[in-house]
Amino acid sequence: MSFAQRRNRRIKLVIPLLIVIIGAAVVGSQITAAQSPTARPIAGAPSSLNLADPAQATVRFMQTYYTADYRQRDQWLAALKPLASTDGYTLLENMIAPALWPNLEKTQTIVAADQVTVEDRGLKVEGVSKLTGNTAWQIRAVVVTLARDVKWPDMPTNTHATNVLLS
């Protein structure tokens, strides 16, 4: 088995475990704390991380992530790029998309934005990384629901609970 096949197999195993670890930082976001009653800035976040409402940032990222057209991989990545940290986007571009896209193409998956509902279920844990220059992070719980007539490959139901890492 080649390295790419082993990598893709590992990624396919991670996705059903309902763990999405994507640096979904919205740097320079136009979202302000006044726009959401659940707003709570990341504790200890550096001033360069303008993430006034992590819950709304998480919802925006996940809505964009699940809005996909199998014929438009580059547009999907372009839509995610401004919502992801540099490391998160690198992970998306080099690991997640190559593993995910063949299945989306095979099943001809098309999910429009109005077919995706994301509910932020709150903060699970947060901290400040001592390894990467005191970078603040959060792990948030979310539930993603797709319209009944659409489904992503390997999703047994249209509702999917997962965790998102913001940093």
C-alpha positions as CSV (number, residue, x, y, z in Angstrom):
1,M,0.0,0.0,0.0
2,S,1.5,3.4,-1.0
3,F,2.0,6.3,1.4
4,A,-0.9,8.2,-0.2
5,Q,-3.3,5.2,0.2
6,R,-2.3,4.8,3.8
7,R,-2.7,8.5,4.5
8,N,-6.1,8.5,2.8
9,R,-7.2,5.4,4.7
10,R,-6.2,7.1,8.0
11,I,-8.1,10.2,7.1
12,K,-11.2,8.3,6.1
13,L,-11.0,6.6,9.5
14,V,-10.8,9.9,11.3
15,I,-13.7,11.5,9.6
16,P,-16.3,8.9,10.8
17,L,-15.0,9.2,14.3
18,L,-16.6,12.7,14.2
19,I,-13.4,14.6,14.9
20,V,-12.5,17.5,12.8
21,I,-9.4,19.2,13.8
22,I,-9.1,22.3,11.6
23,G,-7.7,25.6,12.7
24,A,-10.8,27.6,12.0
25,A,-9.6,31.0,13.1
26,V,-11.4,33.9,11.5
27,V,-8.7,36.5,11.4
28,G,-9.9,40.0,10.7
29,S,-13.5,38.8,11.0
30,Q,-16.3,41.3,10.7
31,I,-18.2,39.5,13.5
32,T,-18.4,41.5,16.7
33,A,-19.5,40.4,20.1
34,A,-22.6,42.5,19.9
35,Q,-23.9,40.4,17.0
36,S,-24.3,37.3,19.0
37,P,-25.7,36.7,22.5
38,T,-23.3,33.7,22.9
39,A,-20.2,35.8,22.1
40,R,-17.2,35.0,24.3
41,P,-13.8,35.8,23.1
42,I,-11.1,33.1,23.4
43,A,-9.4,33.5,26.8
44,G,-5.9,34.8,26.4
45,A,-6.2,35.3,22.7
46,P,-3.5,37.4,21.3
47,S,-4.6,40.8,19.9
48,S,-3.8,39.6,16.4
49,L,-6.5,36.9,16.7
50,N,-9.7,38.9,16.0
51,L,-12.1,36.1,17.0
52,A,-14.9,38.1,18.8
53,D,-17.4,35.3,18.6
54,P,-16.0,31.7,18.4
55,A,-19.4,30.2,18.2
56,Q,-20.4,32.1,15.1
57,A,-16.9,31.5,13.6
58,T,-17.4,27.8,14.1
59,V,-20.8,27.8,12.5
60,R,-19.6,29.9,9.5
61,F,-16.6,27.5,9.0
62,M,-18.7,24.3,9.2
63,Q,-21.5,25.7,7.0
64,T,-18.8,26.5,4.4
65,Y,-17.1,23.1,4.9
66,Y,-20.3,21.1,4.2
67,T,-21.4,23.3,1.3
68,A,-19.7,21.4,-1.5
69,D,-20.1,20.6,-5.2
70,Y,-18.0,17.7,-6.4
71,R,-17.3,19.6,-9.6
72,Q,-15.8,22.6,-7.8
73,R,-13.0,21.5,-5.5
74,D,-10.9,24.7,-6.0
75,Q,-13.9,26.9,-5.3
76,W,-14.6,24.9,-2.1
77,L,-11.0,25.4,-0.9
78,A,-11.1,29.1,-1.9
79,A,-14.3,29.6,0.2
80,L,-12.6,27.9,3.3
81,K,-9.3,29.7,3.0
82,P,-10.4,33.0,4.6
83,L,-12.1,31.1,7.4
84,A,-9.1,28.9,8.3
85,S,-5.8,29.6,10.0
86,T,-2.7,29.1,7.9
87,D,-2.1,25.7,9.5
88,G,-5.7,24.7,9.2
89,Y,-5.8,25.6,5.5
90,T,-2.6,23.6,4.9
91,L,-4.3,20.6,6.5
92,L,-7.4,21.1,4.4
93,E,-5.5,21.5,1.1
94,N,-2.9,18.8,1.6
95,M,-4.6,16.1,3.7
96,I,-8.4,16.5,4.0
97,A,-9.3,17.5,0.4
98,P,-7.2,14.8,-1.3
99,A,-8.8,12.1,0.9
100,L,-12.3,13.5,0.8
101,W,-12.7,14.6,-2.8
102,P,-12.6,11.2,-4.5
103,N,-15.7,10.1,-2.5
104,L,-17.5,13.3,-3.2
105,E,-16.8,12.9,-6.9
106,K,-17.8,9.2,-6.8
107,T,-21.2,9.9,-5.2
108,Q,-21.5,13.2,-7.2
109,T,-22.2,15.1,-3.9
110,I,-23.7,18.5,-4.2
111,V,-24.8,20.4,-1.1
112,A,-26.0,24.0,-1.3
113,A,-25.6,26.4,1.6
114,D,-29.3,26.4,2.4
115,Q,-29.2,22.6,2.8
116,V,-26.7,22.9,5.7
117,T,-27.6,23.8,9.3
118,V,-25.0,24.0,12.0
119,E,-25.6,24.3,15.7
120,D,-22.8,25.3,18.0
121,R,-23.1,23.2,21.2
122,G,-20.6,25.1,23.1
123,L,-17.1,25.1,24.4
124,K,-15.6,21.8,25.4
125,V,-12.1,22.9,26.4
126,E,-9.8,25.9,25.8
127,G,-6.3,26.8,26.5
128,V,-3.1,28.5,25.3
129,S,-0.5,26.5,23.5
130,K,3.0,26.9,25.0
131,L,4.5,25.2,21.9
132,T,3.4,27.7,19.3
133,G,4.0,31.1,20.7
134,N,1.2,31.3,23.3
135,T,-1.5,30.7,20.7
136,A,-5.0,30.6,22.1
137,W,-7.2,27.7,21.1
138,Q,-10.7,26.2,21.8
139,I,-12.4,23.0,21.0
140,R,-16.1,23.5,20.3
141,A,-18.9,20.9,19.9
142,V,-21.1,21.2,16.9
143,V,-24.0,19.4,15.2
144,V,-24.3,19.5,11.5
145,T,-27.6,18.7,9.8
146,L,-28.0,18.3,6.1
147,A,-31.3,18.5,4.2
148,R,-33.0,15.1,3.9
149,D,-32.3,14.9,0.1
150,V,-28.6,15.3,0.4
151,K,-25.9,13.4,2.3
152,W,-22.1,13.2,2.4
153,P,-20.5,9.9,1.6
154,D,-20.0,7.7,4.6
155,M,-22.5,9.7,6.7
156,P,-25.0,7.1,8.1
157,T,-27.6,9.9,8.8
158,N,-28.0,13.5,7.9
159,T,-27.1,14.6,11.4
160,H,-23.4,14.6,12.3
161,A,-21.9,15.6,15.7
162,T,-18.3,16.7,15.7
163,N,-15.7,18.8,17.4
164,V,-13.9,21.8,15.9
165,L,-10.5,23.2,16.9
166,L,-10.2,26.9,16.7
167,S,-6.8,28.5,17.0
